[in-house]
Amino acid sequence: MAAIKQARPEVLLVAADGPREDPRCTQVRDHVLAAIDWPCRVQTRFLDELQGCRKAVSSALDWAFGLHEQLIILEDDCLPHPSFFVFCAAMLDRFKNSPEVMQICGSNLTGMRSPGHSYCFSRFGPIWGWASWRRAWQAYDVAMKEWPAVRDSPLLRQCCPEPCEAAWRREVLGAVYRGEVDTWDYQWAFAKLRLGGLNIVPSVNLISNIGFGPDATHTLNSADPRAGLAVQDLPSPLQHPATITAWQEADRAYLTQVVGLPAKAISLQGMRRWVRSLFKR
């Protein structure tokens, strides 16, 4: 909240899942609202019953994009650098009429920097602090009804040029489609994948995820190298790439460094074991 207060947005939307049997839920809601002490129009969506990540987050984003054409989005464990908000605002304005650009990221998880540019385009878009437009979110479907058609067509392999990528996508997205994982974000990744959508990734990391640990929902390993990554200032004025094209080297690094895929093919059985371990991280 201190970081948001420093940015002083004129409109602030606050959404929360329903409470567990824990008085801290009410305390957190009260704390957040009490911290909003600058001139600001506040809109809230507090659920009465626990729905979990899949339903609560996806429906909250549906609600928010129903109210506003564009949003900057932060979950409670994502701590932004001040320049994150400036960067998102600039990118939202610059690419609002570019349908191939579907997301603006705050995280740079590989550390790769496009030479001479403030950001690059990528096929991968972490959601630890991000921004987008209603026109992009309209492609989102939490039930992933289009998955079987994509899975069984040449499109999946066409969209996955790197070794092992199509197999990884098939296993992960299949598990999400079958309801085996309580999450909302792989469905967003699928929406971008099937449309060939691109993500904007800053040349420096602008988000530190401080939510790793044994009491987390998904990020249980506090020793994960992505935990609490340092943030840096993104200098201005921004230096823009000449074309809207995914940087292949950065995408390959994302698959090997962040996802953990090997550089060459592995067995389907091994891939399935790896995917199961992914959801337990």
ChimeraX attribute file (.defattr): number of C-alpha atoms within 10 A of each C-alpha:
attribute: neighborCount
match mode: 1-to-1
recipient: residues
	/A:1	13
	/A:2	10
	/A:3	12
	/A:4	17
	/A:5	12
	/A:6	10
	/A:7	14
	/A:8	15
	/A:9	15
	/A:10	10
	/A:11	10
	/A:12	15
	/A:13	17
	/A:14	16
	/A:15	19
	/A:16	19
	/A:17	19
	/A:18	17
	/A:19	16
	/A:20	12
	/A:21	8
	/A:22	8
	/A:23	9
	/A:24	11
	/A:25	15
	/A:26	12
	/A:27	10
	/A:28	12
	/A:29	14
	/A:30	11
	/A:31	12
	/A:32	11
	/A:33	13
	/A:34	9
	/A:35	12
	/A:36	17
	/A:37	9
	/A:38	11
	/A:39	10
	/A:40	12
	/A:41	11
	/A:42	13
	/A:43	12
	/A:44	13
	/A:45	15
	/A:46	14
	/A:47	14
	/A:48	11
	/A:49	11
	/A:50	14
	/A:51	15
	/A:52	15
	/A:53	17
	/A:54	19
	/A:55	15
	/A:56	21
	/A:57	19
	/A:58	20
	/A:59	17
	/A:60	20
	/A:61	17
	/A:62	16
	/A:63	14
	/A:64	21
	/A:65	19
	/A:66	13
	/A:67	13
	/A:68	10
	/A:69	14
	/A:70	20
	/A:71	20
	/A:72	19
	/A:73	20
	/A:74	18
	/A:75	16
	/A:76	13
	/A:77	16
	/A:78	20
	/A:79	24
	/A:80	22
	/A:81	20
	/A:82	18
	/A:83	18
	/A:84	26
	/A:85	22
	/A:86	14
	/A:87	22
	/A:88	24
	/A:89	16
	/A:90	12
	/A:91	19
	/A:92	21
	/A:93	10
	/A:94	10
	/A:95	17
	/A:96	17
	/A:97	11
	/A:98	10
	/A:99	14
	/A:100	16
	/A:101	25
	/A:102	26
	/A:103	30
	/A:104	28
	/A:105	30
	/A:106	34
	/A:107	29
	/A:108	23
	/A:109	20
	/A:110	18
	/A:111	14
	/A:112	19
	/A:113	17
	/A:114	18
	/A:115	11
	/A:116	11
	/A:117	14
	/A:118	20
	/A:119	24
	/A:120	23
	/A:121	26
	/A:122	24
	/A:123	25
	/A:124	21
	/A:125	26
	/A:126	17
	/A:127	20
	/A:128	21
	/A:129	25
	/A:130	24
	/A:131	23
	/A:132	24
	/A:133	22
	/A:134	19
	/A:135	14
	/A:136	23
	/A:137	20
	/A:138	12
	/A:139	16
	/A:140	19
	/A:141	16
	/A:142	20
	/A:143	14
	/A:144	18
	/A:145	10
	/A:146	13
	/A:147	19
	/A:148	11
	/A:149	11
	/A:150	16
	/A:151	16
	/A:152	11
	/A:153	11
	/A:154	10
	/A:155	15
	/A:156	20
	/A:157	18
	/A:158	12
	/A:159	15
	/A:160	16
	/A:161	12
	/A:162	17
	/A:163	16
	/A:164	20
	/A:165	20
	/A:166	18
	/A:167	19
	/A:168	20
	/A:169	20
	/A:170	18
	/A:171	18
	/A:172	21
	/A:173	20
	/A:174	17
	/A:175	15
	/A:176	21
	/A:177	19
	/A:178	10
	/A:179	12
	/A:180	11
	/A:181	16
	/A:182	15
	/A:183	20
	/A:184	21
	/A:185	19
	/A:186	18
	/A:187	22
	/A:188	20
	/A:189	19
	/A:190	22
	/A:191	23
	/A:192	24
	/A:193	19
	/A:194	16
	/A:195	15
	/A:196	15
	/A:197	22
	/A:198	23
	/A:199	25
	/A:200	27
	/A:201	29
	/A:202	25
	/A:203	24
	/A:204	23
	/A:205	25
	/A:206	29
	/A:207	28
	/A:208	22
	/A:209	20
	/A:210	16
	/A:211	21
	/A:212	20
	/A:213	15
	/A:214	11
	/A:215	10
	/A:216	12
	/A:217	15
	/A:218	17
	/A:219	19
	/A:220	16
	/A:221	17
	/A:222	16
	/A:223	10
	/A:224	13
	/A:225	11
	/A:226	18
	/A:227	17
	/A:228	18
	/A:229	18
	/A:230	13
	/A:231	20
	/A:232	17
	/A:233	13
	/A:234	20
	/A:235	12
	/A:236	10
	/A:237	7
	/A:238	14
	/A:239	12
	/A:240	12
	/A:241	15
	/A:242	7
	/A:243	8
	/A:244	16
	/A:245	15
	/A:246	17
	/A:247	13
	/A:248	14
	/A:249	11
	/A:250	21
	/A:251	18
	/A:252	19
	/A:253	18
	/A:254	22
	/A:255	20
	/A:256	14
	/A:257	14
	/A:258	13
	/A:259	13
	/A:260	12
	/A:261	21
	/A:262	13
	/A:263	14
	/A:264	8
	/A:265	13
	/A:266	13
	/A:267	10
	/A:268	13
	/A:269	9
	/A:270	9
	/A:271	18
	/A:272	16
	/A:273	12
	/A:274	16
	/A:275	17
	/A:276	13
	/A:277	10
	/A:278	13
	/A:279	15
	/A:280	11
	/A:281	13
